[in-house]
Amino acid sequence: MNTTENTNTIFPKGEKLSPEYFTGMASLYPLVPKDETGTFTAGSVSFEPGARTNWHTHPLGQILLVIDGKGYYQEKGKPAKVITKGDVVMIPSHVEHWHGAAKASSMTHIAITNIGKQGPVDWLAPVSEEDYLSVQ
Ligand code: MN
């Protein structure tokens, strides 16, 4: 039994995500593969404390359903928003952003990502340690 606070108890953590696109320990448990419409996927993404995505955009947007812990969502040029269990984040198309755990807490969200001809995501640079620490 895992007694760590803020541990996701709904879905398994899944497989570690690539350090090319994620800083720290982030993992994906796929929930819904592309169906015959090919228009979206859904998965549970778990971030250990300090872990986050690179900056990135979604050609057709993304929805995050936070199911555990505490973290941040930040759009380029705007203050970061604290996100905690129960929050829903709607990310517009082509808006540069990142999401991840807080320095002192893990965070898990379900990501529903729309998929068009341009694919689900365009990856950009990592979130620098300075930028990440400044939002805590
Ligand atoms: Mn995103």
Backbone and ligand atoms as CSV (ligand in chain L), in Angstrom:
chain,resi,resn,atom,element,x,y,z
A,1,MET,N,N,0.848,-1.206,0.000
A,1,MET,CA,C,0.000,0.000,0.000
A,1,MET,C,C,0.873,1.242,0.000
A,2,ASN,N,N,0.552,2.171,-0.854
A,2,ASN,CA,C,1.336,3.399,-0.932
A,2,ASN,C,C,0.694,4.454,-0.040
A,3,THR,N,N,1.439,4.928,0.928
A,3,THR,CA,C,0.879,5.878,1.889
A,3,THR,C,C,1.327,7.311,1.623
A,4,THR,N,N,2.027,7.532,0.521
A,4,THR,CA,C,2.484,8.881,0.201
A,4,THR,C,C,1.299,9.802,-0.087
A,5,GLU,N,N,1.327,10.984,0.506
A,5,GLU,CA,C,0.263,11.951,0.270
A,5,GLU,C,C,0.237,12.331,-1.214
A,6,ASN,N,N,-0.946,12.613,-1.720
A,6,ASN,CA,C,-1.108,13.062,-3.105
A,6,ASN,C,C,-0.712,12.008,-4.132
A,7,THR,N,N,-0.850,10.769,-3.788
A,7,THR,CA,C,-0.559,9.720,-4.752
A,7,THR,C,C,-1.831,9.350,-5.495
A,8,ASN,N,N,-1.717,9.303,-6.816
A,8,ASN,CA,C,-2.877,8.946,-7.632
A,8,ASN,C,C,-3.355,7.544,-7.280
A,9,THR,N,N,-4.624,7.413,-6.978
A,9,THR,CA,C,-5.147,6.102,-6.624
A,9,THR,C,C,-6.190,5.629,-7.625
A,10,ILE,N,N,-6.376,6.361,-8.719
A,10,ILE,CA,C,-7.394,5.982,-9.692
A,10,ILE,C,C,-6.800,5.127,-10.803
A,11,PHE,N,N,-5.753,5.617,-11.457
A,11,PHE,CA,C,-5.133,4.875,-12.550
A,11,PHE,C,C,-3.668,4.600,-12.228
A,12,PRO,N,N,-3.105,3.564,-12.825
A,12,PRO,CA,C,-1.660,3.326,-12.658
A,12,PRO,C,C,-0.855,4.497,-13.238
A,13,LYS,N,N,0.407,4.569,-12.840
A,13,LYS,CA,C,1.244,5.665,-13.342
A,13,LYS,C,C,1.670,5.455,-14.785
A,14,GLY,N,N,1.794,4.224,-15.206
A,14,GLY,CA,C,2.143,3.950,-16.606
A,14,GLY,C,C,3.624,4.075,-16.880
A,15,GLU,N,N,3.951,4.444,-18.110
A,15,GLU,CA,C,5.341,4.451,-18.573
A,15,GLU,C,C,5.931,5.853,-18.539
A,16,LYS,N,N,7.215,5.932,-18.209
A,16,LYS,CA,C,7.914,7.222,-18.137
A,16,LYS,C,C,7.897,7.923,-19.498
A,17,LEU,N,N,7.662,9.217,-19.450
A,17,LEU,CA,C,7.648,10.023,-20.674
A,17,LEU,C,C,9.052,10.536,-20.997
A,18,SER,N,N,9.266,10.857,-22.259
A,18,SER,CA,C,10.602,11.178,-22.759
A,18,SER,C,C,11.193,12.442,-22.133
A,19,PRO,N,N,12.458,12.357,-21.670
A,19,PRO,CA,C,13.139,13.562,-21.164
A,19,PRO,C,C,13.346,14.614,-22.248
A,20,GLU,N,N,13.104,14.232,-23.495
A,20,GLU,CA,C,13.178,15.215,-24.580
A,20,GLU,C,C,12.068,16.265,-24.438
A,21,TYR,N,N,10.924,15.857,-23.853
A,21,TYR,CA,C,9.756,16.741,-23.779
A,21,TYR,C,C,9.289,17.027,-22.355
A,22,PHE,N,N,9.844,16.298,-21.377
A,22,PHE,CA,C,9.412,16.450,-19.984
A,22,PHE,C,C,10.637,16.585,-19.086
A,23,THR,N,N,10.574,17.508,-18.115
A,23,THR,CA,C,11.618,17.633,-17.101
A,23,THR,C,C,11.185,16.828,-15.885
A,24,GLY,N,N,12.084,16.008,-15.355
A,24,GLY,CA,C,11.757,15.221,-14.167
A,24,GLY,C,C,10.961,13.981,-14.511
A,25,MET,N,N,10.354,13.390,-13.476
A,25,MET,CA,C,9.664,12.108,-13.647
A,25,MET,C,C,8.184,12.331,-13.955
A,26,ALA,N,N,7.846,12.160,-15.213
A,26,ALA,CA,C,6.451,12.238,-15.651
A,26,ALA,C,C,6.142,10.950,-16.387
A,27,SER,N,N,4.929,10.437,-16.181
A,27,SER,CA,C,4.592,9.156,-16.804
A,27,SER,C,C,3.167,9.178,-17.342
A,28,LEU,N,N,2.936,8.327,-18.324
A,28,LEU,CA,C,1.642,8.297,-19.026
A,28,LEU,C,C,1.007,6.917,-18.939
A,29,TYR,N,N,-0.261,6.906,-18.532
A,29,TYR,CA,C,-1.061,5.691,-18.605
A,29,TYR,C,C,-2.169,5.938,-19.627
A,30,PRO,N,N,-2.068,5.360,-20.833
A,30,PRO,CA,C,-3.075,5.615,-21.872
A,30,PRO,C,C,-4.448,5.114,-21.437
A,31,LEU,N,N,-5.479,5.901,-21.673
A,31,LEU,CA,C,-6.848,5.518,-21.291
A,31,LEU,C,C,-7.721,5.262,-22.507
A,32,VAL,N,N,-7.683,6.171,-23.471
A,32,VAL,CA,C,-8.525,6.043,-24.660
A,32,VAL,C,C,-7.655,6.261,-25.901
A,33,PRO,N,N,-7.428,5.219,-26.680
A,33,PRO,CA,C,-6.684,5.404,-27.933
A,33,PRO,C,C,-7.561,6.104,-28.961
A,34,LYS,N,N,-6.955,6.566,-30.031
A,34,LYS,CA,C,-7.761,7.150,-31.108
A,34,LYS,C,C,-8.817,6.157,-31.561
A,35,ASP,N,N,-10.065,6.583,-31.616
A,35,ASP,CA,C,-11.112,5.695,-32.132
A,35,ASP,C,C,-11.205,5.856,-33.649
A,36,GLU,N,N,-12.259,5.337,-34.258
A,36,GLU,CA,C,-12.338,5.359,-35.716
A,36,GLU,C,C,-12.457,6.782,-36.264
A,37,THR,N,N,-12.872,7.729,-35.414
A,37,THR,CA,C,-12.919,9.121,-35.878
A,37,THR,C,C,-11.532,9.749,-35.877
A,38,GLY,N,N,-10.633,9.204,-35.052
A,38,GLY,CA,C,-9.267,9.705,-35.000
A,38,GLY,C,C,-9.145,11.132,-34.505
A,39,THR,N,N,-10.105,11.588,-33.677
A,39,THR,CA,C,-10.139,13.010,-33.339
A,39,THR,C,C,-9.578,13.360,-31.963
A,40,PHE,N,N,-9.360,12.376,-31.105
A,40,PHE,CA,C,-8.785,12.697,-29.788
A,40,PHE,C,C,-8.189,11.445,-29.152
A,41,THR,N,N,-7.347,11.677,-28.145
A,41,THR,CA,C,-6.913,10.606,-27.253
A,41,THR,C,C,-7.063,11.105,-25.828
A,42,ALA,N,N,-7.096,10.180,-24.882
A,42,ALA,CA,C,-7.130,10.538,-23.464
A,42,ALA,C,C,-6.155,9.647,-22.710
A,43,GLY,N,N,-5.471,10.252,-21.742
A,43,GLY,CA,C,-4.536,9.486,-20.922
A,43,GLY,C,C,-4.352,10.149,-19.577
A,44,SER,N,N,-3.904,9.363,-18.603
A,44,SER,CA,C,-3.601,9.896,-17.272
A,44,SER,C,C,-2.107,10.171,-17.201
A,45,VAL,N,N,-1.753,11.415,-16.885
A,45,VAL,CA,C,-0.348,11.818,-16.821
A,45,VAL,C,C,0.001,12.150,-15.378
A,46,SER,N,N,0.995,11.460,-14.845
A,46,SER,CA,C,1.418,11.661,-13.454
A,46,SER,C,C,2.772,12.360,-13.416
A,47,PHE,N,N,2.828,13.454,-12.646
A,47,PHE,CA,C,4.061,14.227,-12.490
A,47,PHE,C,C,4.538,14.096,-11.042
A,48,GLU,N,N,5.754,13.640,-10.842
A,48,GLU,CA,C,6.345,13.661,-9.500
A,48,GLU,C,C,6.689,15.121,-9.159
A,49,PRO,N,N,6.914,15.425,-7.853
A,49,PRO,CA,C,7.264,16.809,-7.501
A,49,PRO,C,C,8.401,17.349,-8.379
A,50,GLY,N,N,8.215,18.552,-8.903
A,50,GLY,CA,C,9.234,19.185,-9.739
A,50,GLY,C,C,9.129,18.850,-11.219
A,51,ALA,N,N,8.333,17.848,-11.574
A,51,ALA,CA,C,8.247,17.438,-12.981
A,51,ALA,C,C,7.259,18.310,-13.738
A,52,ARG,N,N,7.548,18.567,-15.006
A,52,ARG,CA,C,6.650,19.380,-15.847
A,52,ARG,C,C,6.927,19.099,-17.318
A,53,THR,N,N,5.965,19.533,-18.137
A,53,THR,CA,C,6.147,19.441,-19.580
A,53,THR,C,C,7.131,20.507,-20.045
A,54,ASN,N,N,7.636,20.355,-21.253
A,54,ASN,CA,C,8.236,21.487,-21.962
A,54,ASN,C,C,7.132,22.499,-22.281
A,55,TRP,N,N,7.520,23.686,-22.673
A,55,TRP,CA,C,6.588,24.577,-23.352
A,55,TRP,C,C,6.085,23.860,-24.604
A,56,HIS,N,N,4.812,24.041,-24.945
A,56,HIS,CA,C,4.271,23.388,-26.131
A,56,HIS,C,C,2.954,24.031,-26.534
A,57,THR,N,N,2.481,23.654,-27.711
A,57,THR,CA,C,1.160,24.092,-28.174
A,57,THR,C,C,0.399,22.861,-28.675
A,58,HIS,N,N,-0.937,22.990,-28.714
A,58,HIS,CA,C,-1.787,21.954,-29.304
A,58,HIS,C,C,-2.538,22.585,-30.477
A,59,PRO,N,N,-2.379,22.047,-31.682
A,59,PRO,CA,C,-3.038,22.647,-32.853
A,59,PRO,C,C,-4.550,22.763,-32.695
A,60,LEU,N,N,-5.164,21.813,-31.954
A,60,LEU,CA,C,-6.619,21.865,-31.741
A,60,LEU,C,C,-6.989,21.878,-30.262
A,61,GLY,N,N,-6.059,22.299,-29.409
A,61,GLY,CA,C,-6.385,22.444,-27.992
A,61,GLY,C,C,-6.320,21.149,-27.205
A,62,GLN,N,N,-6.554,21.304,-25.900
A,62,GLN,CA,C,-6.448,20.180,-24.964
A,62,GLN,C,C,-7.273,20.496,-23.723
A,63,ILE,N,N,-7.786,19.459,-23.069
A,63,ILE,CA,C,-8.490,19.614,-21.797
A,63,ILE,C,C,-7.752,18.802,-20.741
A,64,LEU,N,N,-7.521,19.430,-19.588
A,64,LEU,CA,C,-6.903,18.734,-18.461
A,64,LEU,C,C,-7.925,18.586,-17.342
A,65,LEU,N,N,-8.057,17.385,-16.801
A,65,LEU,CA,C,-8.907,17.121,-15.644
A,65,LEU,C,C,-7.970,16.696,-14.526
A,66,VAL,N,N,-7.797,17.569,-13.539
A,66,VAL,CA,C,-6.832,17.279,-12.477
A,66,VAL,C,C,-7.477,16.319,-11.476
A,67,ILE,N,N,-6.855,15.165,-11.292
A,67,ILE,CA,C,-7.457,14.150,-10.421
A,67,ILE,C,C,-6.686,13.925,-9.140
A,68,ASP,N,N,-5.512,14.556,-9.016
A,68,ASP,CA,C,-4.783,14.408,-7.758
A,68,ASP,C,C,-3.690,15.458,-7.634
A,69,GLY,N,N,-3.409,15.844,-6.397
A,69,GLY,CA,C,-2.238,16.655,-6.108
A,69,GLY,C,C,-2.396,18.129,-6.431
A,70,LYS,N,N,-1.228,18.770,-6.568
A,70,LYS,CA,C,-1.168,20.212,-6.822
A,70,LYS,C,C,-0.083,20.504,-7.849
A,71,GLY,N,N,-0.397,21.415,-8.763
A,71,GLY,CA,C,0.592,21.776,-9.763
A,71,GLY,C,C,0.294,23.134,-10.350
A,72,TYR,N,N,0.807,23.342,-11.553
A,72,TYR,CA,C,0.668,24.641,-12.215
A,72,TYR,C,C,0.332,24.474,-13.688
A,73,TYR,N,N,-0.410,25.472,-14.197
A,73,TYR,CA,C,-0.644,25.621,-15.627
A,73,TYR,C,C,-0.291,27.055,-15.964
A,74,GLN,N,N,0.534,27.243,-16.974
A,74,GLN,CA,C,0.934,28.606,-17.333
A,74,GLN,C,C,0.927,28.801,-18.838
A,75,GLU,N,N,0.259,29.881,-19.253
A,75,GLU,CA,C,0.319,30.302,-20.651
A,75,GLU,C,C,1.415,31.350,-20.779
A,76,LYS,N,N,2.120,31.331,-21.895
A,76,LYS,CA,C,3.242,32.245,-22.133
A,76,LYS,C,C,2.801,33.695,-21.923
A,77,GLY,N,N,3.564,34.430,-21.114
A,77,GLY,CA,C,3.285,35.841,-20.892
A,77,GLY,C,C,2.236,36.109,-19.834
A,78,LYS,N,N,1.700,35.045,-19.196
A,78,LYS,CA,C,0.686,35.218,-18.151
A,78,LYS,C,C,1.175,34.586,-16.856
A,79,PRO,N,N,0.583,35.007,-15.713
A,79,PRO,CA,C,0.960,34.362,-14.451
A,79,PRO,C,C,0.547,32.880,-14.464
A,80,ALA,N,N,1.313,32.045,-13.779
A,80,ALA,CA,C,0.939,30.637,-13.652
A,80,ALA,C,C,-0.285,30.511,-12.754
A,81,LYS,N,N,-1.140,29.537,-13.063
A,81,LYS,CA,C,-2.305,29.250,-12.227
A,81,LYS,C,C,-2.063,27.971,-11.444
A,82,VAL,N,N,-2.406,28.010,-10.158
A,82,VAL,CA,C,-2.350,26.786,-9.352
A,82,VAL,C,C,-3.486,25.872,-9.790
A,83,ILE,N,N,-3.184,24.620,-9.993
A,83,ILE,CA,C,-4.231,23.642,-10.312
A,83,ILE,C,C,-4.181,22.519,-9.277
A,84,THR,N,N,-5.347,22.146,-8.793
A,84,THR,CA,C,-5.433,21.080,-7.792
A,84,THR,C,C,-6.571,20.131,-8.168
A,85,LYS,N,N,-6.585,19.001,-7.490
A,85,LYS,CA,C,-7.590,17.959,-7.717
A,85,LYS,C,C,-8.977,18.550,-7.904
A,86,GLY,N,N,-9.624,18.201,-8.992
A,86,GLY,CA,C,-10.967,18.694,-9.281
A,86,GLY,C,C,-10.999,19.832,-10.279
A,87,ASP,N,N,-9.845,20.428,-10.577
A,87,ASP,CA,C,-9.818,21.533,-11.544
A,87,ASP,C,C,-9.901,21.024,-12.984
A,88,VAL,N,N,-10.532,21.822,-13.827
A,88,VAL,CA,C,-10.618,21.557,-15.260
A,88,VAL,C,C,-9.943,22.716,-15.988
A,89,VAL,N,N,-9.020,22.410,-16.875
A,89,VAL,CA,C,-8.297,23.435,-17.632
A,89,VAL,C,C,-8.591,23.238,-19.118
A,90,MET,N,N,-9.093,24.288,-19.746
A,90,MET,CA,C,-9.333,24.233,-21.191
A,90,MET,C,C,-8.249,25.032,-21.887
A,91,ILE,N,N,-7.460,24.377,-22.691
A,91,ILE,CA,C,-6.316,25.002,-23.346
A,91,ILE,C,C,-6.668,25.264,-24.807
A,92,PRO,N,N,-6.678,26.533,-25.197
A,92,PRO,CA,C,-7.063,26.856,-26.578
A,92,PRO,C,C,-6.014,26.395,-27.601
A,93,SER,N,N,-6.442,26.315,-28.834
A,93,SER,CA,C,-5.546,25.957,-29.929
A,93,SER,C,C,-4.391,26.955,-30.028
A,94,HIS,N,N,-3.209,26.427,-30.278
A,94,HIS,CA,C,-2.021,27.226,-30.624
A,94,HIS,C,C,-1.524,28.135,-29.504
A,95,VAL,N,N,-2.030,27.971,-28.274
A,95,VAL,CA,C,-1.548,28.808,-27.162
A,95,VAL,C,C,-0.362,28.114,-26.493
A,96,GLU,N,N,0.778,28.823,-26.462
A,96,GLU,CA,C,1.973,28.231,-25.857
A,96,GLU,C,C,1.798,28.149,-24.348
A,97,HIS,N,N,2.114,26.989,-23.762
A,97,HIS,CA,C,1.880,26.754,-22.333
A,97,HIS,C,C,2.709,25.579,-21.831
A,98,TRP,N,N,2.691,25.430,-20.507
A,98,TRP,CA,C,3.218,24.194,-19.895
A,98,TRP,C,C,2.320,23.822,-18.731
A,99,HIS,N,N,2.416,22.555,-18.302
A,99,HIS,CA,C,1.730,22.098,-17.096
A,99,HIS,C,C,2.598,21.095,-16.373
A,100,GLY,N,N,2.421,21.033,-15.037
A,100,GLY,CA,C,3.215,20.079,-14.269
A,100,GLY,C,C,2.943,20.180,-12.795
A,101,ALA,N,N,3.727,19.424,-12.040
A,101,ALA,CA,C,3.575,19.373,-10.587
A,101,ALA,C,C,4.196,20.603,-9.934
A,102,ALA,N,N,3.815,20.832,-8.685
A,102,ALA,CA,C,4.511,21.825,-7.868
A,102,ALA,C,C,5.846,21.237,-7.392
A,103,LYS,N,N,6.710,22.117,-6.925
A,103,LYS,CA,C,8.011,21.670,-6.422
A,103,LYS,C,C,7.837,20.701,-5.245
A,104,ALA,N,N,6.794,20.932,-4.437
A,104,ALA,CA,C,6.615,20.160,-3.203
A,104,ALA,C,C,5.432,19.199,-3.257
A,105,SER,N,N,4.877,18.970,-4.438
A,105,SER,CA,C,3.733,18.062,-4.534
A,105,SER,C,C,3.703,17.374,-5.891
A,106,SER,N,N,3.268,16.150,-5.882
A,106,SER,CA,C,2.979,15.493,-7.158
A,106,SER,C,C,1.667,16.031,-7.705
A,107,MET,N,N,1.373,15.730,-8.960
A,107,MET,CA,C,0.101,16.145,-9.572
A,107,MET,C,C,-0.230,15.150,-10.676
A,108,THR,N,N,-1.490,14.763,-10.753
A,108,THR,CA,C,-1.928,13.877,-11.833
A,108,THR,C,C,-3.119,14.501,-12.540
A,109,HIS,N,N,-3.079,14.533,-13.866
A,109,HIS,CA,C,-4.245,14.981,-14.628
A,109,HIS,C,C,-4.545,14.000,-15.747
A,110,ILE,N,N,-5.806,13.936,-16.088
A,110,ILE,CA,C,-6.195,13.281,-17.329
A,110,ILE,C,C,-6.081,14.334,-18.420
A,111,ALA,N,N,-5.438,13.998,-19.504
A,111,ALA,CA,C,-5.318,14.907,-20.648
A,111,ALA,C,C,-6.146,14.357,-21.804
A,112,ILE,N,N,-7.075,15.179,-22.280
A,112,ILE,CA,C,-7.849,14.846,-23.477
A,112,ILE,C,C,-7.349,15.773,-24.570
A,113,THR,N,N,-6.713,15.198,-25.568
A,113,THR,CA,C,-6.028,15.993,-26.575
A,113,THR,C,C,-6.685,15.799,-27.934
A,114,ASN,N,N,-7.123,16.897,-28.521
A,114,ASN,CA,C,-7.713,16.842,-29.858
A,114,ASN,C,C,-6.623,16.613,-30.901
A,115,ILE,N,N,-6.972,15.877,-31.910
A,115,ILE,CA,C,-6.001,15.540,-32.947
A,115,ILE,C,C,-6.562,15.892,-34.319
A,116,GLY,N,N,-5.815,16.743,-35.034
A,116,GLY,CA,C,-6.195,17.077,-36.403
A,116,GLY,C,C,-5.079,16.696,-37.357
A,117,LYS,N,N,-5.099,17.307,-38.513
A,117,LYS,CA,C,-4.083,16.988,-39.514
A,117,LYS,C,C,-2.686,17.388,-39.062
A,118,GLN,N,N,-2.634,18.353,-38.116
A,118,GLN,CA,C,-1.329,18.809,-37.629
A,118,GLN,C,C,-0.838,18.012,-36.425
A,119,GLY,N,N,-1.547,16.929,-36.070
A,119,GLY,CA,C,-1.139,16.118,-34.924
A,119,GLY,C,C,-1.621,16.697,-33.611
A,120,PRO,N,N,-1.250,16.060,-32.468
A,120,PRO,CA,C,-1.769,16.479,-31.163
A,120,PRO,C,C,-0.977,17.606,-30.494
A,121,VAL,N,N,0.319,17.720,-30.797
A,121,VAL,CA,C,1.168,18.633,-30.010
A,121,VAL,C,C,2.387,19.061,-30.812
A,122,ASP,N,N,2.823,20.301,-30.573
A,122,ASP,CA,C,4.105,20.775,-31.092
A,122,ASP,C,C,4.979,21.147,-29.910
A,123,TRP,N,N,6.075,20.429,-29.735
A,123,TRP,CA,C,6.942,20.631,-28.571
A,123,TRP,C,C,7.921,21.767,-28.778
A,124,LEU,N,N,8.160,22.517,-27.691
A,124,LEU,CA,C,9.089,23.645,-27.713
A,124,LEU,C,C,10.152,23.416,-26.627
A,125,ALA,N,N,10.739,24.490,-26.123
A,125,ALA,CA,C,11.872,24.369,-25.193
A,125,ALA,C,C,11.410,23.954,-23.793
A,126,PRO,N,N,12.302,23.367,-22.999
A,126,PRO,CA,C,11.984,23.076,-21.591
A,126,PRO,C,C,11.682,24.362,-20.820
A,127,VAL,N,N,10.892,24.222,-19.748
A,127,VAL,CA,C,10.667,25.335,-18.818
A,127,VAL,C,C,11.920,25.433,-17.951
A,128,SER,N,N,12.588,26.575,-17.988
A,128,SER,CA,C,13.849,26.705,-17.250
A,128,SER,C,C,13.603,26.583,-15.751
A,129,GLU,N,N,14.641,26.162,-15.046
A,129,GLU,CA,C,14.549,26.031,-13.577
A,129,GLU,C,C,14.189,27.385,-12.954
A,130,GLU,N,N,14.767,28.451,-13.494
A,130,GLU,CA,C,14.483,29.806,-12.984
A,130,GLU,C,C,12.996,30.138,-13.156
A,131,ASP,N,N,12.465,29.906,-14.338
A,131,ASP,CA,C,11.040,30.194,-14.586
A,131,ASP,C,C,10.147,29.305,-13.726
A,132,TYR,N,N,10.524,28.038,-13.598
A,132,TYR,CA,C,9.708,27.092,-12.820
A,132,TYR,C,C,9.695,27.489,-11.348
A,133,LEU,N,N,10.864,27.796,-10.799
A,133,LEU,CA,C,10.934,28.146,-9.377
A,133,LEU,C,C,10.221,29.470,-9.082
A,134,SER,N,N,10.167,30.361,-10.068
A,134,SER,CA,C,9.579,31.676,-9.846
A,134,SER,C,C,8.060,31.619,-9.666
A,135,VAL,N,N,7.424,30.536,-10.084
A,135,VAL,CA,C,5.958,30.454,-9.970
A,135,VAL,C,C,5.514,29.735,-8.693
A,136,GLN,N,N,6.457,29.167,-7.933
A,136,GLN,CA,C,6.086,28.363,-6.764
A,136,GLN,C,C,5.508,29.227,-5.650
L,1,MN,MN,MN,-0.682,20.808,-23.009
